[in-house]
Amino acid sequence: MNHLQFEIDKGEIFGFLGPSGAGKTTTQRLIIGLLKGYEGHIHVMGKERSQWGNDFYEKIGVAFDFPNLYLKLTAYENLKLINNYYETPCDHILDLLDQVGLLKEKDVRVEHFSKGMKMRLNFIRSIMHKPEILFLDEPTSGLDPVNAKIIKDSILDLKHKGATVFLTTHHMEVAEQLCDRVAFINDGAISAIDSPSNLMLKYGKPIVTVSYKENGNQQQAKFPIPHLGENKDFLNLIASHEIVTMHSQEASLEEIFILLTGRLLI
């Protein structure tokens, strides 16, 4: 990690975005106390991280990309076991299972679950005690679109109830849909922090894509939208060719990440 400095506001969804090995998961592990021996300071909920005791884990929820579940236990038994460790036990375990589409599988051993099912179970395990801060590492990894939407809707519901969410992902569409602010991280350093919309407004270059016929073949050309009416190449093209389609397009968050870091999201 390279002199990281950032703040997460209470009640926001904050995204740490970057490719594998960029430092996303390491940062989360430092904050929740799984990694020691760092230089600098980490403050969580108004206190230096080192000043927190075991009560810290009553206030946070954690769900990493590789679920750590008890494979020989059923889904329901996994949740009941963890529930016993909290001072304020969850009284709606079946509702949570139903929320993520696992109620019918509540008595099935987790060893028979797919990765996506394990991810959903791991997610509700992290929220069953109503944490103030939720740490999520690639929360939609391994999920089909339907189940990914269930998790994303659940995350937004937690935000609306006042929880703070710190998620990591390399899927920019997840960040665009969920995050109030994002930080681009690459090689342990932050390149930019802002809302997705502000980043796209500041660094994005909207373009118009023109499909046209030339010598019987369909071709395509792209032009920047600013000063389009003064662009001679664009004006010559539409005056001299048969236009098939023309549409505008905003720069994606992924394109802006590549622009600022020079890295692909893989």
C-alpha positions in Angstrom: 0.0 0.0 0.0 1.3 3.4 -0.9 0.2 6.3 1.4 -3.5 5.6 1.1 -5.7 8.4 2.5 -9.5 8.4 2.2 -12.7 8.9 4.3 -16.0 7.1 4.0 -19.1 9.0 5.0 -21.7 7.5 7.3 -24.5 6.0 5.4 -22.8 5.9 2.0 -21.9 3.1 -0.3 -18.2 3.5 -1.1 -16.5 1.5 -3.8 -12.8 0.5 -4.1 -12.3 -0.3 -7.7 -9.3 -1.8 -9.4 -7.9 -5.0 -11.0 -6.8 -8.1 -9.2 -3.7 -7.4 -7.0 -4.3 -3.6 -6.8 -4.7 -3.6 -3.0 -8.5 -3.6 -2.6 -8.8 -6.7 -0.4 -5.6 -5.8 1.5 -7.1 -2.4 2.5 -10.3 -4.1 3.8 -8.3 -6.6 5.8 -6.3 -3.8 7.4 -9.4 -2.0 8.4 -11.2 -5.0 9.9 -8.0 -6.1 11.7 -7.0 -9.2 9.9 -3.6 -7.7 8.9 -1.3 -6.1 11.5 1.9 -4.2 11.4 0.9 -1.3 9.2 2.3 2.3 9.3 -0.1 5.2 9.7 -3.5 5.4 11.3 -6.9 3.8 10.7 -10.0 5.4 12.4 -13.3 3.6 12.3 -16.5 5.1 13.8 -14.5 7.8 15.6 -11.9 5.6 17.2 -8.4 4.5 16.3 -8.7 0.9 15.1 -6.3 -0.4 17.7 -8.5 1.0 20.5 -11.4 -1.2 19.6 -12.0 -4.5 21.3 -14.2 -7.5 20.4 -17.2 -5.1 20.4 -15.9 -3.9 17.0 -17.1 -7.1 15.4 -20.6 -6.5 16.8 -20.7 -3.4 14.7 -19.4 -4.6 11.4 -20.3 -7.3 8.8 -17.8 -9.0 6.5 -18.4 -11.0 3.3 -15.3 -11.9 1.2 -15.1 -13.3 -2.3 -14.3 -16.8 -1.0 -17.0 -17.8 1.5 -15.8 -19.4 4.7 -18.7 -21.6 5.5 -19.1 -24.9 7.4 -19.6 -27.3 4.5 -21.0 -30.2 6.6 -23.7 -28.0 8.1 -26.9 -26.9 6.4 -27.5 -23.3 5.4 -29.8 -22.8 8.4 -27.3 -24.5 10.8 -24.5 -22.2 9.5 -26.6 -19.1 10.3 -27.8 -20.4 13.7 -24.2 -21.2 14.7 -22.9 -17.7 13.9 -26.0 -16.2 15.4 -25.1 -17.5 18.8 -22.0 -15.4 19.0 -23.8 -12.0 18.7 -25.0 -10.1 21.8 -28.2 -9.3 19.8 -29.2 -12.4 18.0 -31.1 -12.3 14.7 -34.7 -13.3 15.0 -35.5 -13.5 11.3 -33.1 -16.0 9.8 -35.8 -17.6 7.7 -36.7 -14.2 6.2 -33.1 -13.6 5.3 -32.9 -17.0 3.5 -36.1 -16.2 1.7 -34.7 -12.8 0.7 -31.8 -14.3 -1.2 -33.8 -17.3 -2.6 -32.4 -20.0 -0.3 -35.3 -20.8 1.9 -36.1 -24.0 0.1 -32.4 -25.1 0.5 -32.3 -24.2 4.2 -31.8 -27.9 5.2 -29.3 -28.7 2.5 -25.7 -29.1 3.4 -23.5 -26.3 2.1 -21.1 -28.8 0.5 -23.8 -29.3 -2.1 -24.2 -25.6 -2.8 -22.9 -23.9 -6.0 -20.5 -20.9 -5.6 -23.3 -18.5 -6.2 -25.4 -20.1 -3.5 -22.5 -19.9 -1.1 -22.0 -16.3 -2.0 -25.7 -15.5 -1.2 -25.5 -17.4 2.1 -22.3 -15.7 3.0 -23.9 -12.3 2.3 -26.8 -12.8 4.7 -24.5 -14.2 7.3 -22.7 -10.8 7.2 -25.9 -8.8 7.7 -27.9 -10.9 10.1 -26.8 -8.8 13.2 -27.6 -5.5 11.5 -24.0 -4.1 11.3 -23.3 -0.4 11.1 -20.6 -1.0 8.5 -20.6 -3.7 5.9 -17.4 -4.8 4.2 -18.1 -6.6 0.9 -15.4 -8.1 -1.4 -16.8 -8.7 -4.9 -20.3 -9.1 -3.7 -21.8 -10.2 -7.0 -19.0 -12.6 -8.1 -20.3 -15.9 -9.3 -23.9 -14.8 -9.4 -26.2 -14.9 -12.4 -28.0 -11.6 -13.3 -31.1 -12.5 -11.3 -29.3 -13.3 -8.1 -26.8 -10.5 -8.6 -29.8 -8.1 -8.6 -31.1 -9.6 -5.4 -27.8 -8.9 -3.7 -27.6 -5.4 -5.2 -31.1 -4.6 -4.1 -30.3 -5.9 -0.6 -27.2 -3.6 -0.4 -29.3 -0.6 -1.4 -31.9 -1.5 1.2 -29.2 -1.6 3.9 -28.0 1.9 2.8 -31.6 3.2 3.1 -31.7 1.8 6.6 -28.6 3.8 7.5 -25.8 1.3 7.1 -22.4 2.2 5.6 -21.1 -0.1 2.9 -17.5 -0.4 1.8 -17.3 -2.7 -1.2 -14.5 -3.8 -3.6 -15.1 -4.8 -7.2 -13.6 -4.8 -10.6 -17.0 -4.8 -12.2 -17.6 -1.1 -13.1 -21.3 -1.6 -13.8 -21.8 -2.7 -10.1 -20.1 0.5 -9.0 -22.2 2.6 -11.3 -25.4 1.1 -10.0 -24.6 1.1 -6.3 -21.9 3.5 -5.2 -22.2 7.1 -4.0 -18.5 7.5 -4.4 -15.7 5.4 -5.8 -11.9 5.3 -5.5 -9.7 4.0 -8.3 -6.9 2.0 -6.8 -3.9 0.7 -8.7 -0.6 -0.8 -7.4 -1.6 0.2 -3.9 -2.2 3.9 -4.7 -5.4 5.8 -5.2 -5.7 7.6 -8.6 -9.1 9.3 -8.1 -12.0 9.6 -5.7 -15.4 11.0 -6.6 -18.9 10.0 -7.5 -19.2 7.9 -10.7 -21.2 10.6 -12.4 -18.6 13.3 -11.5 -15.8 11.1 -12.8 -17.6 10.5 -16.1 -18.4 14.2 -16.4 -14.9 15.3 -15.6 -12.9 12.7 -17.6 -15.4 11.3 -20.0 -15.5 12.3 -23.7 -19.0 11.7 -25.1 -18.9 10.5 -28.7 -21.2 10.0 -31.6 -20.9 6.7 -33.6 -21.9 6.9 -37.3 -22.5 3.7 -39.3 -22.5 4.4 -43.1 -22.3 2.7 -46.5 -19.1 2.9 -48.6 -18.6 0.8 -51.7 -21.5 -1.5 -50.7 -19.9 -2.2 -47.3 -21.0 -0.9 -43.9 -18.3 1.1 -42.1 -18.2 2.9 -38.8 -16.7 6.1 -37.6 -16.6 7.9 -34.2 -16.4 11.6 -33.5 -16.3 13.7 -30.2 -19.5 15.4 -29.5 -18.1 18.8 -28.4 -18.0 21.1 -31.5 -19.5 18.3 -33.6 -21.2 20.9 -35.9 -17.8 22.3 -36.8 -16.0 19.0 -37.4 -15.2 18.9 -41.1 -14.6 15.1 -41.2 -18.1 14.5 -39.7 -19.8 17.0 -42.0 -18.1 15.6 -45.1 -19.1 12.1 -44.0 -22.8 12.7 -43.6 -22.9 14.8 -46.8 -21.2 12.2 -49.0 -22.3 8.8 -47.7 -25.5 6.9 -47.0 -25.9 7.0 -43.2 -27.3 3.8 -41.7 -27.3 4.7 -38.0 -26.1 7.5 -35.7 -26.1 7.4 -31.9 -24.3 9.1 -29.0 -22.5 7.4 -26.3 -21.1 8.5 -22.9 -17.7 7.2 -21.7 -18.0 4.3 -19.3 -16.4 4.2 -15.8 -14.2 1.4 -17.0 -12.8 3.6 -19.9 -12.1 6.4 -17.4 -10.3 3.9 -15.1 -8.1 2.9 -18.0 -7.5 6.5 -18.9 -6.4 7.4 -15.3 -4.4 4.3 -14.4 -3.3 2.8 -17.7 -4.5 -0.6 -16.4 -7.2 -3.0 -17.6 -9.7 -4.4 -15.1 -8.6 -8.0 -15.2 
